[in-house]
Amino acid sequence: MIVTRLVIAVGVLVFGLLCWMAVEGVTFAAVLIITVGALVVLVGGGNWIGGRSSMGRGRQPSGTGPPSSTYAPPAEPAQPVPPSASPAEGRTGEGEGPG
């Protein structure tokens, strides 16, 4: 708990220093603030939309439980059709011309 508070305090001090440097005209500081800010917003927004915390290490991933009641196993593959007589054999009167 003490380490967490210490890290937060150091982060706030570094952020303040970067803001001061950006105001004074140091281009690198402004670029760093924008980049880190964008990453924080993207990761935080993804966690907020997804409903999951990036710290959730003990949870089981979704979709790995037993199948639901609506689960249907895949159908058996179709049996091969045995070779039969040609289509013209055995038909009478269909498509035949005079003769």
N, C-alpha and C positions, 0 to 999 in steps of 0.2 A: 504494500500500500504506500509506503514511503517512497519507494522507487518510482511508482507511477506519478505521484505528486511532483517529485523532483524532475522527471522527464517532461511533464506538462509545463512546469515553470521554466525549464531551459528552452523548450519549444516556443513559449511566449516571448522570451527574451530574444531568441534568434529571429523570430518573426518581426519583432519590433525593430531590431537592427536592420533587417532586410528592407523594411518599409522606410526607415530613415535613409538608407543608402539609395533607394529608388527615388525618393523625393529629391535627394541631392544630385541626381543625374547619373548614377551608376547603372548602365544599361543591363549588365548581367543580373543585378539584383531584381530589376523589374521583370526580366524574362523568367527568372527562377520563381518569383512569387506567382506569376501567371501560370506557369507550368505546374507547380505543386498545387496551386489552388484548383486548377482544372482536374488534376488527378483525384484530389480529395472529393470534389463534387461528383465526378463520374463513379468512383468506387462507392461513395456514400449513397448516391442516387440509385445505383444498381442494387445495393443491399436493401434500400428502402422499397424499391419496386418489387424486388424478388422476395422480400419478406424474410430474408435470412441474414444472420450476422456473419461477418467474416471470421469471428472468433468461435463459431460453433464447430468444434473439432470432434466432440463426442457423439454427434448425431449420425444416424444411419442415413445414407443418401436416399432420396425419394425414388420409388419405383423398384425397390429391391425386395419387397415383401412377398408373401404368398399371392397367387393369382386371385383376382376378385371373383365374385360370383358370376360375372358376365364373361368370364374367360372361356373361350372356345378353342380347343386345340386345332391345329391346322388339318385340313382334309387330307385324306390319303391320296397319293398320286393316282391318276387314271390308269387303268389297265390297257396295255397295247391292244389295238384292234387287229384281229387275225386277218391275213390276206383273204380276200373273197374274189368271187368272179368279177369280171370286168363289168362296168355299168351297162354296156350295151346288151349283154346276155341276159336273158330272162325277161326282158321287157317286150311287150307286144303292142303294136299299134301306136306307140308314142314316138313322135318325131320321125317316123318312117315315111319316106316318099313313095310314089307309085312304083311298083316294081316287083 
